[in-house]
Amino acid sequence: MYACAYCNQINLFNPFTKMLKSLHLHSKIWLEKNGRYAFGGGIARILSAIRDNGSIKDAAGRLKQSYRYVWGRIRKTEQALGRKLVETSVGGTGQSRTHLTPFAGRLLKPYIRFETNIRKNVDAQFRKLGDKL
């Protein structure tokens, strides 16, 4: 295993040739609505962090992004989809002040599963390519 110098991702396969050691396959998957970007890996990571941390501020810190950037991405995605993704409450005694909407939960879980399966498939196809070189 080795880390890609560009994205720091750890490759889950053992490179088969010198050439493959210097190559790392990158791909992006996203959803479009009316031909425009609507949802992808970045907002999926943001929503996952909110789900796990219970606040936009803590999610932003975990992702090493500014609160303003994270909140802006949420609003932009909500506008693109025409649906709310998060519900927030101010104050209160509980730890969790931000929750995903049911719609966001129904979108996030299958998106992550789909993206994971695609990445596994892409890695497997890239390994096969290495076998042929």
C-alpha positions in Angstrom: 0.0 0.0 0.0 1.1 3.5 -0.6 -0.4 7.0 -0.4 -1.1 9.1 -3.5 1.0 12.3 -3.4 -1.9 14.2 -4.9 -4.8 13.2 -2.5 -3.1 11.3 0.3 -5.4 8.4 -0.4 -4.1 5.0 0.5 -4.3 2.6 -2.4 -5.9 -0.7 -1.4 -4.0 -2.7 -4.0 -0.4 -3.7 -4.4 1.0 -2.1 -7.6 2.2 -4.8 -10.1 4.6 -2.8 -12.1 6.9 0.2 -11.8 4.5 2.1 -14.0 1.5 1.3 -11.8 3.4 2.5 -8.7 3.4 6.0 -10.2 -0.3 5.9 -11.3 -3.3 6.4 -9.1 -6.7 6.3 -10.6 -9.1 9.2 -9.5 -12.8 9.4 -10.2 -15.7 11.5 -9.0 -19.3 10.6 -8.9 -22.0 13.2 -8.5 -25.7 13.7 -9.1 -27.1 16.3 -11.4 -30.5 17.9 -11.5 -31.6 19.6 -14.8 -28.0 19.3 -16.1 -26.4 21.0 -13.1 -24.4 19.7 -10.2 -26.6 18.8 -7.2 -24.9 16.4 -4.9 -21.6 14.6 -4.6 -18.8 13.3 -2.4 -18.0 16.7 -0.7 -21.5 17.4 0.5 -21.9 13.7 1.4 -18.8 14.0 3.7 -20.3 17.2 5.2 -23.7 15.6 5.9 -21.9 12.5 7.4 -19.9 14.7 9.7 -23.0 16.6 10.8 -24.8 13.3 11.4 -21.8 12.0 13.5 -21.1 15.3 15.4 -24.5 16.9 15.8 -23.5 20.4 14.8 -22.3 22.2 11.8 -19.4 23.9 13.7 -18.1 20.5 14.9 -18.5 19.0 11.5 -16.6 21.9 9.9 -13.8 21.4 12.4 -13.6 17.7 11.8 -13.4 18.3 8.0 -10.9 21.2 8.5 -13.2 23.6 6.7 -14.6 26.9 7.8 -18.1 27.0 9.3 -19.1 29.6 6.6 -17.9 27.3 3.8 -19.8 24.2 5.2 -22.9 26.2 5.7 -22.7 27.7 2.2 -22.3 24.2 0.7 -25.4 23.0 2.5 -27.4 26.0 1.4 -26.2 25.6 -2.2 -27.1 21.9 -2.3 -30.5 22.6 -0.7 -31.2 25.1 -3.4 -30.1 22.7 -6.2 -32.2 19.9 -4.8 -35.2 22.1 -3.8 -35.2 20.3 -0.4 -33.9 20.9 3.1 -31.0 18.8 4.2 -30.5 19.9 7.8 -32.6 21.1 10.6 -31.0 23.3 13.3 -32.1 24.3 16.7 -30.6 27.2 18.7 -29.7 26.7 22.3 -31.0 23.9 24.4 -29.3 21.5 26.8 -28.6 18.6 24.4 -25.4 18.1 22.6 -27.0 17.6 19.1 -28.2 20.9 17.7 -28.2 20.0 14.0 -29.9 16.9 12.5 -30.2 15.6 9.0 -33.7 15.8 7.5 -35.3 12.5 6.7 -34.8 13.4 3.0 -31.0 13.9 3.6 -30.8 10.5 5.4 -32.6 8.8 2.5 -30.2 10.4 0.0 -27.0 10.0 1.9 -27.0 6.3 2.8 -27.5 4.9 -0.7 -25.2 7.5 -2.2 -22.3 6.4 0.1 -23.1 2.8 -0.5 -23.1 3.4 -4.3 -19.9 5.4 -4.2 -18.2 2.8 -2.1 -19.2 0.0 -4.5 -18.1 2.1 -7.5 -14.7 2.7 -6.0 -14.2 -1.0 -5.2 -15.1 -1.8 -8.8 -12.8 0.8 -10.2 -9.9 -0.5 -8.0 -10.6 -4.1 -9.2 -10.6 -3.0 -12.8 -7.4 -1.1 -12.3 -5.8 -4.2 -10.7 -6.8 -6.2 -13.8 -5.2 -3.6 -16.0 -2.0 -4.0 -14.0 -2.1 -7.8 -14.5 -2.1 -7.2 -18.3 0.9 -4.8 -18.3 
